Amino acid sequence: MSTTLAALPEEFLPRDTADVVRTVRDSRPQPLTVYGGEPTGEDELGPPDRRVVLSLRRMNRVQAVDADARLVRVQAGARLSDIDRTLGAHGLGLPVVGDHREITAGGFAAVGGLSGASHRYGMFSDNVVSLEYVDPEGRFGTCGRAHHTDRFRRILGSGGRAGIITALTLEAVEVDKDRTWLTSDAHRFLDFDTFVEHSLAEIVRPGDAMLQVGRWVDTAPLRVSRPVGTGNIQLGTVRFGQWSSLHPTAATPSLRARRELGARARKSLGAIASAAKGPAGMPVRNAAAGALMFAPKVLTLRDAEYLADTVITSSERGPAYRVGVFAPLSTYTAVFHRLHDMLTDHRERGGVFTVISALTYGVRSPYLHELSGEDHGFISFTCRLRPIGTYSGKSGTPDVLRDIDSGIDDILRAERARRYHAAD
Ligand SMILES: Cc1cc2nc3c(=O)[nH]c(=O)nc-3n(C[C@H](O)[C@H](O)[C@H](O)COP(=O)(O)OP(=O)(O)OC[C@H]3O[C@@H](n4cnc5c(N)ncnc54)[C@H](O)[C@@H]3O)c2cc1C
């Protein structure tokens, strides 16, 4: 007989797969909210007063490395940064890691997992060879590239709904992340059309770039204005983009010194951004986010992979509307323009958003290629929401966002693009 909901603890911390099986069976029919590590509270699905949470943070072992086969077997709660350190001792590394150090293998596989290395290696989930899971009925199973492939695809990227991943076997690549030095080749743009054009050209022909990313930032004119002559000028408007490709280079002593300086500057910008609260702090926070666009001229691959860790988490705050899509390269430009035009139009007409930013890079995913016969560009928009009461129409956020969502679906259907939204 299963345990009553009231008798269940707030949070389960299983130590092995058998614990996960028991927990799922005991909590039925109540669905579990699964976390890879510490619950963040950001993506809560159920009512906050009574959610049954399972975290895999105690199932965090790197179990075996097969250096010859370039494979690593891990428990699902193992952090990518720890797996990467272990692999480093064998001259190996994970091809795709997330942008901060706490991300777990199970959590990343459950969302798909992208990074600036996806133009070479696809999604994190493309690099999963096989996995073990517990399904929503509490049954244990295994699946992989060569067996139960439908189930494998369903679980990868399902955000935990199709099953809880308990262990994974991952492909690694030969790399020394601490001794692979990269130099950043950056191009800046004031004009959105040229930015998109340049991004597509880099995605199509990345050369030997190990990482790539394009960022566009467009802040609405802030309400702060300063009297000049007989009128006022708006302060704080920023509208620019940058494409960065990071190529391998040989590090000279002076370049190493510049790298140290750059790392220190980014850390202090992050700290200033965290401390700068409220509307007055916005220009500071925007500047901190902008710092990411000015990556140091030279840095190691490991530093580059976690560049966002030092600044972005402290600079991106407040409610936001986010959308991420995979656009086939043949319609990449059209998708980017249509999404941008729609979102900026909502800002100009309805005042829904303040800052609109976009991020883009290439994704050479065997899985996506199989679906559409093409490589893809990833395009994501983050639109900061204005507080509800300040909208002109006062129709309320959800209605407006539903309209935006369906507008996006129309664009994606017409352009054969698809959403990247494992958690929905
Ligand atoms: C839809 C989505 C896409 C994201 N994409 C990226 C990205 O491409 N690159 C990036 O750097 N960051 C991304 N993030 C942000 C964040 O880095 C990822 O969510 C990352 O997976 C967090 O890792 P975590 O281990 O803390 O997982 P959590 O935040 O705890 O979980 C992430 C999701 O996976 C589920 N989940 C966690 N563990 C398991 C498991 N063992 N088995 C089954 N399901 C599980 C959770 O229920 C949740 O839906 C994304 C976030 C979301 C919501």
The ligand as an SDF file (V2000), in Angstrom:
LIG
                    3D

 53 58  0  0  0  0  0  0  0  0999 V2000
   14.0550   24.1120  -20.5810 C   0  0  0  0  0  0  0  0  0  0  0  0
   15.3940   24.5330  -20.0850 C   0  0  0  0  0  0  0  0  0  0  0  0
   16.4840   24.4810  -20.9270 C   0  0  0  0  0  0  0  0  0  0  0  0
   17.7530   24.8590  -20.4760 C   0  0  0  0  0  0  0  0  0  0  0  0
   18.7930   24.8060  -21.3370 N   0  0  0  0  0  0  0  0  0  0  0  0
   20.0040   25.1560  -20.9350 C   0  0  0  0  0  0  0  0  0  0  0  0
   21.1000   25.0590  -21.8370 C   0  0  0  0  0  0  0  0  0  0  0  0
   20.9440   24.6470  -22.9630 O   0  0  0  0  0  0  0  0  0  0  0  0
   22.3360   25.4200  -21.4260 N   0  0  0  0  0  0  0  0  0  0  0  0
   22.5390   25.8690  -20.1520 C   0  0  0  0  0  0  0  0  0  0  0  0
   23.6650   26.1810  -19.7980 O   0  0  0  0  0  0  0  0  0  0  0  0
   21.5070   25.9760  -19.2740 N   0  0  0  0  0  0  0  0  0  0  0  0
   20.2590   25.6390  -19.6370 C   0  0  0  0  0  0  0  0  0  0  0  0
   19.2030   25.7410  -18.7700 N   0  0  0  0  0  0  0  0  0  0  0  0
   19.4190   26.2240  -17.4140 C   0  0  0  0  0  0  0  0  0  0  0  0
   20.0310   25.1460  -16.4840 C   0  0  0  0  0  0  0  0  0  0  0  0
   21.4170   25.1800  -16.7020 O   0  0  0  0  0  0  0  0  0  0  0  0
   19.5010   23.7530  -16.8040 C   0  0  0  0  0  0  0  0  0  0  0  0
   18.1640   23.6630  -16.3980 O   0  0  0  0  0  0  0  0  0  0  0  0
   20.2650   22.6340  -16.1080 C   0  0  0  0  0  0  0  0  0  0  0  0
   19.7830   21.4520  -16.6080 O   0  0  0  0  0  0  0  0  0  0  0  0
   20.1430   22.7250  -14.6340 C   0  0  0  0  0  0  0  0  0  0  0  0
   20.7730   21.5860  -14.0980 O   0  0  0  0  0  0  0  0  0  0  0  0
   20.3090   20.9200  -12.7730 P   0  0  0  0  0  0  0  0  0  0  0  0
   21.1010   19.6900  -12.6460 O   0  0  0  0  0  0  0  0  0  0  0  0
   20.3630   21.8900  -11.6500 O   0  0  0  0  0  0  0  0  0  0  0  0
   18.8210   20.5400  -13.1100 O   0  0  0  0  0  0  0  0  0  0  0  0
   17.4690   21.0720  -12.5120 P   0  0  0  0  0  0  0  0  0  0  0  0
   17.3860   22.5500  -12.6680 O   0  0  0  0  0  0  0  0  0  0  0  0
   17.2820   20.5120  -11.1710 O   0  0  0  0  0  0  0  0  0  0  0  0
   16.4600   20.3550  -13.5170 O   0  0  0  0  0  0  0  0  0  0  0  0
   16.3120   20.7630  -14.8500 C   0  0  0  0  0  0  0  0  0  0  0  0
   15.1270   19.9630  -15.4170 C   0  0  0  0  0  0  0  0  0  0  0  0
   15.5060   18.5850  -15.5000 O   0  0  0  0  0  0  0  0  0  0  0  0
   14.6960   17.7740  -14.6430 C   0  0  0  0  0  0  0  0  0  0  0  0
   15.6150   16.8460  -14.0100 N   0  0  0  0  0  0  0  0  0  0  0  0
   16.6500   17.1200  -13.1590 C   0  0  0  0  0  0  0  0  0  0  0  0
   17.3050   16.0050  -12.8560 N   0  0  0  0  0  0  0  0  0  0  0  0
   16.6880   15.0000  -13.5210 C   0  0  0  0  0  0  0  0  0  0  0  0
   16.8980   13.6070  -13.6060 C   0  0  0  0  0  0  0  0  0  0  0  0
   17.8960   13.0110  -12.9580 N   0  0  0  0  0  0  0  0  0  0  0  0
   16.0640   12.8780  -14.3850 N   0  0  0  0  0  0  0  0  0  0  0  0
   15.0590   13.4480  -15.0640 C   0  0  0  0  0  0  0  0  0  0  0  0
   14.8080   14.7640  -15.0180 N   0  0  0  0  0  0  0  0  0  0  0  0
   15.6150   15.5240  -14.2580 C   0  0  0  0  0  0  0  0  0  0  0  0
   14.0050   18.7330  -13.6870 C   0  0  0  0  0  0  0  0  0  0  0  0
   12.7540   18.2450  -13.2660 O   0  0  0  0  0  0  0  0  0  0  0  0
   13.8760   19.9970  -14.5510 C   0  0  0  0  0  0  0  0  0  0  0  0
   12.7730   19.9140  -15.3970 O   0  0  0  0  0  0  0  0  0  0  0  0
   17.9340   25.3460  -19.1630 C   0  0  0  0  0  0  0  0  0  0  0  0
   16.8220   25.4090  -18.3120 C   0  0  0  0  0  0  0  0  0  0  0  0
   15.5760   24.9940  -18.7530 C   0  0  0  0  0  0  0  0  0  0  0  0
   14.4130   25.0740  -17.8090 C   0  0  0  0  0  0  0  0  0  0  0  0
  1  2  1  0
  2  3  1  0
  2 52  2  0
  3  4  2  0
  4  5  1  0
  4 50  1  0
  5  6  2  0
  6  7  1  0
  6 13  1  0
  7  8  2  0
  7  9  1  0
  9 10  1  0
 10 11  2  0
 10 12  1  0
 12 13  2  0
 13 14  1  0
 14 15  1  0
 14 50  1  0
 15 16  1  0
 16 17  1  0
 16 18  1  0
 18 19  1  0
 18 20  1  0
 20 21  1  0
 20 22  1  0
 22 23  1  0
 23 24  1  0
 24 25  2  0
 24 26  1  0
 24 27  1  0
 27 28  1  0
 28 29  2  0
 28 30  1  0
 28 31  1  0
 31 32  1  0
 32 33  1  0
 33 34  1  0
 33 48  1  0
 34 35  1  0
 35 36  1  0
 35 46  1  0
 36 37  1  0
 36 45  1  0
 37 38  2  0
 38 39  1  0
 39 40  1  0
 39 45  2  0
 40 41  1  0
 40 42  2  0
 42 43  1  0
 43 44  2  0
 44 45  1  0
 46 47  1  0
 46 48  1  0
 48 49  1  0
 50 51  2  0
 51 52  1  0
 52 53  1  0
M  END
$$$$
